[in-house]
Amino acid sequence: MEPLISRMQAVQSPIIPVVGELIRNNPGTISLGQGVVSYSPPPEAIELLPKFLSDSNNHLYQPVEGIPLLLTALKAKLEAINSIEIINGENNIVVTSGGNMAFMNAVLAITSVGDEIIINTPYYFNHEMAIVMAGCRPVLVKTDENYQLRPHAIARAITPKTRAVLTVSPNNPTGVVYSEDALRQVNQICRERGIYHISDEAYEYFTYNGVKHVSPAAFVGSRDYTISLYSFSKAYGFASWRIGYMVIPEHLLVAVKKVQDTILICPPVVSQYAAFGALQAKEDFLKNHIEAIAKVREVVFSSLNRLQDICTIIPADGAFYFFVKVHTDINDFELTKRLIQEHQVAVIPGHTFGMDDGCYLRVACGALQQDTASEGIERLVKGLQSIITT
């Protein structure tokens, strides 16, 4: 039988498994690729598991939008950390199986086939993939030379088919933190044009050098058209537990619940208990881990600066990434393969983030201890010098 043509043929293949296979085929490779942290969930998360197991009702389906225990804790967190007030009848929290699912929920809830969502390049590849899967069109708007937003360019890209503008801050893949002024401008544009502002804040805790994260849903009057997305995967070491959440306008609740009930029914209840426990973690848990990552970032950035004759390195104050432009005609995936096979260090090629005007690499440092990071970045520096200058 001839294979049927489906919408999935238009969706790019995820790059992480491809790079993962290259790493497995080259034992000893240090990965500066996947965006995960090196630490495990706080002990408070694990300590909640017996409470989950003690109630047999927890093995049954639970509310689509999340268990009350976790929703109450998230309401308090959003008010204290993000300055987002949850008001009955105006906005709602929905717990999801990770931040990616929160974004997919949002896309399916607000669009019809053929609609458009504006995303800024470089983009996070799963966002672009989700938009295409939904039968919609991602409209790409370039950021500036420092990977910051260009609000006027975003405004010019809006058409009658536009349903939302997506911002990701702190940003994956660039690590930059968007300024409050730029986020306010984008949020105001969305208000004036009658579209949604989707704000992905998965890296909200990962900011450095005194830079502060800002949640657009905290802006006065933004509650009715701002969708905020969050994740436990990064800050709490919850990557495999698959717990995220979203804050949505009240009028989207029915649509989002339809999506989630169809795909998931309810987020895994055991993970929700663990997430509730994580929110009870001592303040030092996040503080100490983020300080450790900050030290690793300093090592990585300092080493990358030795490449200024062959690369452009933009300083970044968030997440745990640097997005490097390499001054070469070598294809970015070919360069990635050679770095793994010849120098045993892995990065992620930039084309998967929508960058096709040169050779870009995403360098991640969240998963490494300082000694491993030093060895990994040394391999990267020497590898690029060897490949590019010979």
N, C-alpha and C positions, 0 to 999 in steps of 0.2 A: 504494500500500500504506500502510495506517495505521502510524505509527511504533509499535514495540513498547515497552512499559513496561519499563524496566530499573532495576537498583539505582542506576545513576548519576544518575537523576533526583532522588534524595534527597541527592546530594552538592552542596555549594555550588560555584559557579564560582569559580576563582581570580581574585583581584582585581588582581594585579600586571599581567597583560596588559591589563586594562580601563583602568587608570590609565596604562599605557604608551601606549595608543592616544590617550588625551587629551593626553599630553605631545607625541606626534608631531604632533598636529593644532594644537599651539600652540607653534611654534618659539621657542626662547629660554627655555623653562621650565627652572628649576633644580629638580632632583628631590631632595626630602627623603623619598623614598618607599622604594625597594627597599633591602633590607638586604645591601649588598655593600661591600667595601673598595675604596679607590682604587688600591692598589698591585698589582703583578704578583708572581708567584712568585719566590722567591730564585734567584739564578744557579745555585746548586748543583742545583736541580731541573732546569733546562734542560741543564746539563752532563751529566746522566745519560742523555739521550736517545740520543747515539751508542752508548752501551753497550747500550741496548735494541735498536737497529737492527743491531748487530754480530752478534747471535745469531738465526739464522733460526728457531729453536724458539720464539722469542717471538711469532711470528705464528700459532702454534697455540693451541688452548685450554690454559689453565693451571688450577691447582687452584681449585675453587669458592670456598674460603675465603681465597684470596690467595696470592701468591708467597712462598716462605720468606724471601727477602731482606727484604721489607717486614715480614712478621710478626715476625721477630727484632728489627728496629728498633723496632717498636711495643711489643713486650714490654718493652724497655729504657725507652722513653719512659713507659709506664704506671707502671712501678715507680719511676722517678725523679721524675716530675711529679705523678702522681695517687696514689702510694702504694698502687697496686693490683698485687698479686703474681699472676702467671699461673702456676698450678700444674697440672701434667699430671694429668688425670683429674678436675679440679675445675672449671676454667673455661677458656674459649677465646676467642681473638680471631678475628673474621671481618671481612675487608675487604669493603666494599660500594661501590656507586656513589653515594656521597653519604650524608649523614645522614638524608635523607628515606627512602631505601631501607632503611637500618638500622632505622628505626622500623616501616616496613611489614613487614619481615622478622619483627620481634618480634611485631607484632600477629597476623600469620597463624600464627606458630608457637605462640602460647599460647592462642588463642581458638577457639571454635566460633561459628557464626551465632547471634546473640541474646545473646551475652555482653556484659559491660559493662567499660568502662575509665574510670576517674575522671580527669578533666583539670581543671585549675584555670583559672578565668577571671580576666582575659583569657587566651585560649589562642592558640597558634600555629596558624593556619588549616589548614596541611597535615596536622597531627596529627589534627584533628577530621575532616578529609576522609578520611584513611586509615582511621580507625575505622569510619566509615559505609560506605566502599567494601567493607570486610571483612564487612559485614552485622552489625556490632556496634553497641552504643549508647554514645555518649559521655555520661557522667554529669558534669554541670558543677557544680563547687564554687567559690563565689566566694572570692577572696582578700580580705584585709582592706583598710582604707582606704589603706594604704601598699603594696598589691599583694604583701604577704607571705602565706605559707601559713597556713592555719588547720587544724592537724592534727586537732583535735577534730571539726571539720565534715567533714573527709575521712573520719574513722573512722565518723561517723554515716551517710555516704553508701554505705558498703559493704553489699552484699547477697549472697545466695548466687550470683548471676550475675557478681559482680565478679571480674575476672582480674588487674587491675593498677591501680596508681596511677602516673600520669605526673607528673614534676616537670621543669621546664626552668629551669636556673640556670647562669650568668647568663641572664636571661629575655628572650625575644622574645614579646611586644612591649613590655614595660614597662621593661626595662633593670635591674630590681632583681636583687640577688643574695640568694638565700635563706640564712638563717642556718644555721650548722651544727646548732644545737639543733633547729630546725624540721625539717631534713632527717633528723636522727637520730630524731625522733619519728615521722615518716612511715615511715621505714625499719623501725622497730620495730613499728609498726602492721601493716605488710605481713607481717612475720615472724610476728606473733601470729595474723593472720587467714589465713595460708596463701596469700597472693597475691604477685604480683611488684611490685617497685619498678622502674619504667623511668625512668632518669635521663638526660635529654638535656643534654649538656654541650658543644654546638657552639661556645659562646662562652667556653670555659674560660679562655682567656688574657686576655680583655677585662675586667679589673677595675681599679678606681681607688680613690684615697683610702685606700690601705692595706688595703682589703677583700680577703680571700682566698677563692678558689674551693675548694669541698670536694666530693670525689667519694664518694657514698654506698657504692660498692663497696669502699671502703677501710675501712669500719667493720668491726670484728671480728665474724665470724660471718655476714656478709651475702652471701657469695659465692654461695650456693645459690639466692637468689631476687632478686638485683639484676641488672638489665640496663643497661649503660652505653652511650651513643651518642655518637660523636664525628665531627668533620668537618674536612677540610683547607680547605674553601671559604673560611672567614672568615680565620683567622689567617695562612694561607699564600697567600692570593690565588688560590685554586684553583677558583673558582666553576664554570667550564666544564669542568674536568678530571674532575669527578664522582668524587671519592674521599672516602669516610668509612670508619668501622669501628665495630664493636660488641664489647663484652665480655659474654659470656653464660655462664650455668651449663653445665656439661658435658652435662647431660641434655637441653638444647635444641639441641645441635649438629646432630643428624640432621634435626630439623624445619627449622631455619634453612637448612641446606644444600639440603633439598628445595625450599624456596621460591626460594632464589637460583639454583639450577640450572635451575629452570623459567623464571624471568623473565629471567635474565641470563647464565647459565652461569658466567662469571667476570668480575670487574671488569676494565675495560680495562687490559691489561698495561702499555701505554705510560704510562698515568697512575700505575700503581703504581710504576714506576721513578722517575717524577718525584717522587712522594710520598716515596720513600726518599731521594732527593736533598734534598728540602725538610727532612727531619729532620736532615740534616747541616749545615744553615745555621748561620751564626755566631749567637751569642746576641744580638748587636746587631740582627739583622734584625727579630725580634719586638719587642724592647725599643724600638727607635727608632720603628717604625710605630705601636705602641700609645701611646707618648708623644705622637706627633703627633695621633692621634685624641683623646687626652685633652684636648689644647689646643683642638681643635675643639669637643668637648663643652662645655668651659667657656664658649666663645663662645655656643654655642646655648643653654645653660641660663641664662646671664646675660640673654640677650635674651628668652627665654621668660618670665622673671620679671617683665618689664614688662607682662605680660598678666594679672597676678594678679587684676585687677578683673573680668575676663571669663573666666578659665580657672582650673582647678586643675592645678597642675604638681607632681608627686611627684618628689622627688630620687631619682636612681638611680646606683648604683655599678658597673654592669656593662654588657656588650654595647655597642651604640652607638645606643640608642633612648631617647626620652622618650615617655610615653603621656599625652596631654593631654586633660582633660575640658573642653569648651567649654560655657559657660553660655548655651545657646541652644536654641530649639525647632526650629532648622533641621536637616533630615536630614543625617547625616554625609556621605553620598555627594554630596548636593547642594552641601554646603559645600566638599567636595573639588573638585568640578567648577568652582565659582565661583573658588576660589583659583587653579586652573590657568588658566582662561579669562580672568579679570579681573586677576590679579596675577602670573601666570607663576611659580608655585611649587607643587610637588606634594607631597602627603602621602598616607597610606593611611587610609581611613575605618575607624573602630573596630568597626563591626558585623561585619566579616569575622573579627574576633578574639573574637566571641561576646558583645560588649557591646551590649545593646539597651535599657539603662536611661538613655540620654542620648546626647549627641553627643561622641564620642571621636575623636582623631586620633593616629596613630603618626608620630612625627618621627624620621627616621633621619639620622645624620650620619657614617657610616663611609666613604661614597664621596666625600667632599668635601675639597678643600684648604681651608686656613683662610680665604683671601680669598673663595672661592666660597661657603663656608659662611656667612660674614658677610653676603654679599649675599642668599643664599637665606633666611636666618632673618629678615633685615630685611624682605624681601618678605612672609614669613609673618606677622610681627608687624603690619605695616601693613595687610596684607590682612584679618586677623581683626579688627583694630580698625575698619576701614572697614565690613566686612560686618555685624559684630555690633552695633556702636553706632549704625548709621544705619537 
